[in-house]
Amino acid sequence: MLASLLLSSMKYDLVRIIDGDTISSTDLGRQSLYSADDIGKNKAEVAFNKIKILNGNKNMEFKNEYLDSYNVETLLYKINIVLDATDSFKTRELINQYCVREGIPWVMTSSYGHMGQLKFINPGKTSCLECMTAGRDLIPINCHYDSVEPYVPQSVSSISTSIVSQFLSGIILDGDLRFIDFNSMEIDRIKIERRPSCKVCQNRIFPLLTDEKIKGRQLY
Ligand SMILES: [Zn+2]
């Protein structure tokens, strides 16, 4: 949610926050927009209200929903770029399939322990998530709520916001995977080429939008 605060202060036409989850005690500290009074409330709505108080941004809206195969078209309607902050592999696959099908760029982020990962995906120009996972067995690390250092998602949010900003400024970005170790302060850059046999970005097969649809919250 830090990314939504940063994006809202950058005066884009519209920032849409999508999250059907509720705030729990493990979110406190890791998500600076949330306080103890917010436990049990919807994450997207609380973030929306806090940001409005902080900077009065009127170009923001929230959706209290989990992104799934049935609402993805509505929730991502007329979106220029998607910033992923989900904790579900399946939801990321859905974002990939939808964004590749529609030609929408997106930024994948994930966090675990003291590690963070980021990859920019620009359909038709860079490799996609499927190129990365099926071709090289590089599975995104995932945020388990009790096993991620609080500074990791905060830092990853800041970096992902800079990727969005650069792209929207017209800068050409690569699709390499950045793997950040916040203990050693080293960033590994792993080249992810487009895979000629990729079922999503080459063969344009989108099972999560057709015969393997997902609904509601996805745990994995
Ligand atoms: Zn691909």
Boltz pocket constraint, residues with backbone or C-beta under 6 A from the ligand:
constraints:
  - pocket:
      binder: B
      contacts: [[A, 127], [A, 128], [A, 129], [A, 130], [A, 131], [A, 132], [A, 194], [A, 195], [A, 198], [A, 199], [A, 200], [A, 201], [A, 202]]
      max_distance: 6.0
